[in-house]
């Protein structure tokens, strides 16, 4: 005896080996034996053979007209055999019953299932709706097939072009455009990205990278909602200083300025003045929520996405010629020995005498000019607005502070590799299009103005971090347990040592217009300044506050993504520079080797790392001449084929050994992957200690 049964929505046949009240043991044509519940058995028969029955029933089922079958079907619940007798004849054969069963199962829009082999016909309205939906689905499928065929032929249909970046980066897998790309990729056995490239869908490599970044980090766009910056209403005293900021020419978010008092008196006071948006922007306000969403300004060659709207920034920035609200750290030093004597924090208004621009002054404010009063510059040279004696003291103090940190670190900082500045000609801060002419220039780390700002900011961040910890006020800290390889910089709420910098604690606090962590810490510091010993009760964030941990987690992820995008865009524009200047060869220095794999080399005079092909087992430090491969603007891939091993010594900066650092705004203490921005903005750098 044979049986036809249903299992997991499919019909199968086989020989009945044994049968009990609730189940049967059936052997399939393949020889496999299965246990089938009685409720799954639809038909039992002796002949024809199972294979013949299924073949004949399937052929016959296609001839059953569903509209006619629906008319013949009883109004009440019925079985498939009942329909066979109504549709074919009162003596419907086994094959006709099986055909009716198959047809009923494949037409749920006409007949809904009501149990073992039983059905109930749908209403006319439901059938009409279902037929419309089926027809629409057929049309969509036909459209998908047409688009897939065009893609396979190297033509990109307009609807797919319009949805390109969504398909690539955040697809709706039920959308016909996405399905067409998948179908075309399957039929042509081509990766979707390569398929779309061949079809001409990706007509701008820059837009490819830009749109991917936006989809991941700014899905709602980069524009700001209408916001008005609240005024600072505190009655603040006016500081008796003249302060100077030091930034790049195009910097708009001027967070910090410096002042010097008491030269020649034996006791000199350094003032570190930080813009104070935290005096007006309150936690959970609209501006705070915006800052907490963005978390940091995003930098890239020729462009930036600011954390806060420009009109908000301009309300609190340290603009020259204004008395600007600020949180000031005054550090008093012995003028001869440079020993730190006292520190004091004040919330006040600070007169900003001038906004100095290091790119205009680096060639003037040199180490020789600072250390020798007899060094002069040609007539007509624009001297810095800050007095030379003050700059000379700041440089001497910066060298001293750096040396003290190096003692704690256990070794000197040897960051000799330059930062590279990118400028897009004619861009003027507008969103780049990817075809701009790019200029790459070198900004050497450790320039005197850089060092002055870097050491002052490190002093402020460390001092304020220690102070918050002493008062029991939680903050957001960066720490590093040691300089051992693999020991990374971490963020947390505890004041722990930072081995990479050589300070007992380090709390980012000096860029509140550009980093959300700094704004949070500024709220806490202001509470310390206003309430002293009771600051822990008055500070917005209390010990073990869950919000602080949430902010740290969100910031860590966003900041890594932003830095990663900046690095990729710097690589993109470096590759454009190679093409624009028709550079086919360059010299480089091997800095990393892998057993059995190509060595990695760093270009001597460009911010470019690439694998060396055909070089065999090159040693670390080998100075080589490379022939460059073709550039892939989408993957940002390029390689160099070894032409020669050069005899001359590679530039000293290519093998800097210090791989563990953490630096501050405009810092000269940047690590191997420091984020340096173009001339259109000041850098906000953070070197990983990995």
N, C-alpha and C positions, 0 to 999 in steps of 0.2 A: 504494500500500500504506500501511496505517496501523499504528500501534504504540501499545501501552499500556505505560507505563514508570513506575518509582518514582523520585522525587527528593525528598530531604530529608523522607522519611516521608509524602509525598503522591503520589497517583496522577494522572498526566496522560496525555492522548492527543494524537496529532498525525499529520501526513502525513510519511512517510519520504522525504526528498529524496535521500539517498545513504547507503550503508552500507559499512563496512569491517569487517575482521575483529574489531577491538576496540571500535568505536564506530559511531554512526549520527548523521546530521544530520537533525533533525526540525523541522518547521514546526508551531507550535501554531496553534490556531484564531484566536488574536489576531494572527497574522502573525509573531510572534517566532520566531526560529530558535535552537535549542539543540543542543548537542553532548551526546549521551547515551552513556554507556559500555555495552558489550554486557551487562555483568552487571546493568544496571538494566532491560533490556528484558524484559517479562513475556509479552506477547502480540503477535503480528503478524496482521493481518487485512485483508481487502479490503472487507468490508461487515459490519455496517451502518456508518453514519458514526460517527466518534468520539463525537460528542455523543449520538447515539442509544444507543450502546453503554453509555456511562457512566450515562445516565439510567436505562436499563432494568436495568443491573447493580446500581445503588444501590438501586433499588426492590426487586429480587429478594433482595438480601443481607439485608434486614431480616426476611425471612420464614424465614431459615435458623435453626433452633433449635440453639443451641449445645450443649445436653446431648445431643441426637440426633446432631449432627455429631461430637461427641467420641466417642460410641459407635461410629459408622461409621468413624472415622479409623483407619488402620493403626497398629499398635503401634510400628513402626519409623518412621524419618524418611520424610516423604512430601512431594509437591508439591501445590499448590493444585488442579491438574487432576485429580490422583488422588482428592482428596476430592470434587470435583464429580461424578466418575463413581460414587463410592460413595454419595453423598447423593442425586443427581438420577437419573442413569441411566448405563449404560455408554457411551452416545453423548451425553455432556453437551455442550450447545451452547456457543458462544463466550460468550454472555451468562451462562450458568450458571457457566462457569469464572471469568469476571471477578467474578461475584457471590461465589463461594467465596473468591477472592483477597481481596476487600474485607472479607468477614466474618472471615477468619482474621487479617488484620492488626489489626482492631479488638478482638480478643479474646485479648490476650497471657496472660491468666490461664488460658485453656484450652489455648492452643497457643503454644509459644515458637518464635521464628524460628530457623532453622538454615541460612540462606543464601538465595540467589536464589530467591524464591518457594517455599522449602521450610520445613517446620515439623516439630515433634515435640510430641505431646500431653503435657500436664502430668499429674502424678499426681493421684489423687482427693483426697488430703489437701491438696495445694497449691491445688486448685480450691476446696475448701471454705473454706480460710482466705481466699482471694482474694474469694470471694463475700461472706463476712462483712465484710471490709474495705470492699468496694464498697457494701454495704448501709449500713454505718456512715457512709461518705462521703456517701451520699444523704441520710441523716438530718441530718448536720451541715449540708449545703447547704440543706436545707429549713429548718433552724433559722436559718441565716444570713439566708435570704430573709424569714423571719417577723420577725426582729429588725429587719432593714432596713426592712421595711414599717412597723413600729411607730415607728421613728425618723422616718421620713418623715411620719408622722401627728402628730409632736410628742410621742411617748411614749418614755421611756427604759426599756428592759427592765432588770430587776434585775441580771442577769449583767454587763451593760455598765456599769451604775452601779457595781458592785463592782470592776470593772477600770478605772474611768474614768481615773485618773492614769497608770496603766501604759500605757493606750491612747494617751493624749495625749503622754507624755514619753519612754517607753521601750517601744515596742510590740513584741510578738511578732507579726510580720506573717503568721504562719501560724495564729494564734489565730482562732477563729470570731468572737469579739467584735470584734476589729479589722476583720476582713473585712466584718462587718455594717455598721460605721460607714463604711467605704470605699464599700460598695455603696450605702448610703443617700445618701452625699454625691454619688455619681455620678448616681444617678437624680434627685435633687432639685436637682442643680447648685448645691449649697451647700457652703461650706468646712466641714470636719469640726468645727472649734471652734464656728462659728456654728450648725451643725446640733445639736450637743450642748447648746448654750445654749438653743436654741429648745425642745429636748426636756426641759428642766428638769434635765439631768444635773449641771450645775455649780450647786450651791446655795450655795456660799460662795466668793466671789472671793478672800478671804484664803487659804483652803485651796488654791485653785488655784495661787497664787504660792508658798505654803509647800511644797506637795508637789512642785512643779517644782524648787525649790531642793534639796529632799532627794533627789529622784531623781538630780539631777546631781552632788551633792556628798556626800551621806550615804546611799548606797543601802542600807546595812545598819542605818540608824537612828542616833540621836544618843546612845543610852545607852552607858555605859561598862562594860567588863568589870570584874569584881572585882579591884581592885589595892590593894596596901598600899604606902604611901609609905615608902621606906627612911629610916632615921634618919641624921642627919649625925653621924658619929663623930669627926670631926677635933677635936682639942683646941685650941679657938680662944681667943685672948686676948679679954678684955672691953674694949671701947672706952670711954674716959673722956669720953663725950659724952652728950647727951640729944637724941635725934633725933625729928623730927616728919614724918609723912606728910601730904600734901595731896591729897585725892581727893574724888569725889562721895560722897554719903551712902550709896549702895547698892553701892559698889565692894567687892568681896570679894577680888579679886586685887591686893593692895597690894604693888607691886613696889619702890617707891622712897620714901626719906625723906631729910630734910635736917637738918644740924646746923650750928651756928655757935659758934666758940670764939675767944676773944681780943679781944672788943670792948673798946675803950678802951686797948689795949696798943700800938697802932700797926701790929700785924700780926694779921690775922684769917684763920682757917682755916675754909673751907667744907667740910663733909663731905657727900658724895653717897653714900648707902647703898642698895645694890640687893640685894633678896632673892636668896639663893644656892641655888636648887635644884640647880645643877650640882655642888655639893659631895657630893650623895647620889645623884642620878640620873646613871647612867653611860651612855655611848653603847651602843646596841643592847640596853639593858635594856627590860623590858616597858613602863615609863612613857615611855622615850625613843621607842620604836616608836609608841606612841599619839600622842605629841606630833608625831612626824614625819608621821603620817598626817593629823592635823588641821591642823597648821602654824600655826594662829592661833585665838584666840577670835573668834567671829562675833557681831557686835552688830547689833541691830535694835530699833526702838521696843518697849519693854515686855518684852524677852526677850533672852537671849543663849545661845549654845552655847559653853561654855568649852573651851579647848584641853585642859585637864587636869581630872580629877575634883575635886569640891569638897574632899573630905577630903585629897587630895594637896596642893591649893592651900593649905589651912589649915595644913598642916604647915610650909610654908615662908614663908607670907605675913608681912609686917611688922606683926604685931598689937601694938597698944598694951599696955603693961604687961609685955612679954616682952623678954628679951635674945635677939634674933634673929640667926642666922647671916647674914652679908652680905658682899658684895664692896664695899669702900668706896674712893672716890676722895677724897683730901684735897688741896684746892687752897688754897695760901696766898697772900694778897693784901696789898699795902700798904694800910692802912686809909684813908689820905688820898687816894692817887692811884688806887687799885684796880688797880695794876699786878700782874699775875700773877708770883709769885716762884718757887714750886716746886709740883710735884704728886707725890703718893705713893699707891700702891695697896696696900691691906691686906685680908687675909681674916680676919674677926674676928666676934665677937658684939657686936651694937649694941643698947643699951637704947632701946626705942621709948617715948617719953614720952607721945605722944598721936597719934591718927589724926584730923587736922583735916579738916573737910568744907567744901569751898569754897562749896557752895550755901547753907550756913548762915552763912558768914563773908564772902561777897563784898560784902554791903551794909555790913559793919563795917570790913573791911580795905580801905579806899579809899585812893586816892593822897593825898588831903588828910590822912587820919588817920595815914598812914605818914610824911609829910613835915613835919607840924606837931604837936608834942607837946601843944599847947594844944587840939587838936580832940578833943572827947569825944563819947560817945554817951549817950543817955538812961539814967537809972538803971534797972537791971534787965537791961540789955543783956548778953548773954553774951560776954565778951571771949575772944579766942583763947587757947588754952593756951600757945602759943609766945610767948615774951616779945616785947613790942612793939619793943624795940630790935633784936632779931634779925631780925624781919620787915622793919623799916625798912632794915637793912643789906642783906638779900636783895633788896629791891626796888631799892635804889640800885645794887647790883651787877648785877642783871638788866638795868637800863637801860643800864649801861655796856657789858656784854657784847653786848647787842643793837646798840648804836651801833658797836662795833668790827666786828661782822659786816657791818653795812651799808656800812662803808667798803670792805671786801673785795668785797662784792656790787656796789658801784658805784652803788647807789641804795637809798633807804630801803624798808623793808617797809611796805606800805600796805594791810594786810589789815583793812579797816574793816567789812566785812560781818559781821553777827552769826552765831553758831551758834544753831541752834534745838534746844531740848530737847523731847522728846516724852514724855508721861506718859499711860499708859492707866489710867484711874480704876478702882480695885478689882482691878487685875491682880495686884499683889503678886509679880511675877516669874514667874507661871505662864504656860504657853504660851497666847498670845492666840487668840481664836476669830474675831476680825474684826468683832465688833459692839460692842466696848468704846467707852466715851466717851473721846475723846482730848483732851488739853490740850497746847497748844504754847506754849512760853515762850522768851524770848530770853536767850541767854547771850552777852554782848558779848565778842568777842575782845580780848585785851590787858588784861583785868582784872588787877590787881596779883598776886593769888595764881597765876593762870595763867602770867603772865610769869615769876614766880620759878621755878616748876617747869620751864617750857619751856627757859629759858636754862641752868638747872642740868643738865638732861638733854642738851642740845646740847653743853655743855662736856664732860660725861662721855663721850658717844659719840665726840666728836672726839678727845679726849685719849687714850682707850683705842684708838681706831683708829690714831692716830699711833704709839702705843707698840708695838702689835703689829707694825706695819710696820717699826719700828726694830729689833725683835728677830728679824725674819724669820719671824714666826708668821702664817700666813694667817688671814684672817677673812672675814666677809661684809660687804661695804661697799655703800653707796649713793653714787652720784656723778652729777654733772651738769656737762657740759663748759662750758656757758655759759647765759646767760639769754636767748639769742636764741629767737624763736618756733620751736616745733617741736623744740627740743632737750630730750629727755625725761630724767627720772631713770632711771638704770639700776642694776642690781645686779651685783656681780662680786666677785672675790677680791682685787683690787688696791686699795691705798689711793690713790684719785684725788680731786681736788678736787670739792667740791659747791658749784657756783656759786649755787644757789638759797638755800643757807643761809649761804654765805660762810665756809666752813671748809676746811682743806687735806685732810681726810678725814672720813668719817662712817660709823661702824659701829654699827648698832642693837644696844644691849647692855643697855638699862635696863628691859626688860619681859620677863624670862625666864619668867614665869608665864603670859604671854599671847601671846607670839610665839616661834616655834621658832627663828628666826634669832638672837634674843637669847640663847636658851639655848645655842646652838652657840658664839656669840661668848664667852659667859661661861666655857665650858670652856677656851677659848683664853686668856682673860684670867687665869684662875686659874693656868694653867700659867706664864704670864709672871710672876705674883706669886710663885709658889713656886720657880721655877727660873731666873729672870733671863736671863742671856746664853745659857743652854742650853735655853731654853723651846721652841725649834723642834723639839728632839729629844723632848721630853716631852709636847708638846701632842697631843691626840687626832687632830687633822687636820693633815696635813703639806702642804707646798707642792705645788701642782698635784694635790691630792687629788680624785679624780673624784667622791667623795661630796659634796664642797662644791658642785660644779657641779650635781649632781643635786638637792641641797636648794634651791639658788637657783631652778632651773627650776620645781620643784614649788611652792615658796612663791610665786613670782611669779604663777603661774596661780591658785592657791587664794586668795591675798590679793585679786587683782582680782575674782574671782568673789564673794568675801565682801563686798567693798566695793560691788560692783554690786548685790548683793541688798539690802544695807542701804539704799542710795540708793533702790531701787525701793520698799522698804517705807516709807521716810520719805515718798515721794510718795504711796503708798497711803493712809497715815494722814492726810496733808495733805488729800487728796481727801475722806476721811471727815469731816475737820474742816469742810470747806466745806459738806457735806451736813447735818451735825449742827447747824451754826449758821445754816443757810439763807442762806449767803452767795451772792448771785447777781451781785454787782458787786464790783470791787476796782480800786485804782490800781496801776499798774506802770510800769516804766521799760524802754524798749527798750535791749537791750545787744548785739544782733547783727542785722545785716541781710543779706539775700541778694537779688541781682538777680532780679526777676520772681517772688519767693517771699515768703510772709508773714514779717514780722520776728519775732524772738524777744524776749519781754519777761520781766522778773523782777518778781514781785510785791513791793510795797514792804515788806510786813509779814508775809509768810509765806514758807516755803521752797518756792516754786513758780515754775517757768518754763513758759511756754506761748506758742504762736504767736498773733499778732495778725491777725485776719481783717478785711477791709474797711478796712485802714489805708492802702492804697496804698504809696507810697514814704516810710515814716516814717524819720527820721534816727536814728542812734544817740544815745541820751540823751534822746529824747522821753519826756515824762511823760504817761501816758495813763490814761483811765478805761475799763475794759473790762466788758462784759456776758459772763458766763461761760456756756459751753455745758453740755450735760448731761455728766455724768461717766461714763466707761466704766471700771468697776473691774477688768476683765480686761486690757485693753490699757493702762490707766492714762492714757488720753488725755483731754485737756480743752483747749479753746481759748477765746480771748477775742475778742469782736467789739467793734471800736472804737466807743465812745460819744462820746468827746471827747478832744481834746488839751488837757491842763491847763496853765495858765499858771504855776503855782507850781513851784518848784525841786524836783526829786526828791531823796529822801534821799541823802546823800553816799555811803552804803555800797553803793548799788546799782551804782555804776560804778567800783568798785575796779579800778585798772589793773594791779596786780601779779599776773601770771598764772603766775609760776614760784616754787614754794616746796616745801619738804619739811620737815615738822615732827615733833615728838616727842610723847609722852604729855602730855595736858593742855596742849598748846602754844597759845600765843597767835599763833603764826606760821603759822596754817593757810592753805592756798591756796584757790582758788575752788571746789574740789570736796572740801574736807576732810570727813572722816567724823566727824560729831558724834553722839554717842549720847544717849539720853534720860536722865532723872533716875535711872533705874534702874541706871545704870552710868557709869563714867568713860570718856571717849573714848580710843580708840587711833586717832589720826588720821594720815593720809598723803595729802598733796596731790600730785597728779600735776603734773609740770612741762610737760605738753602744752599 
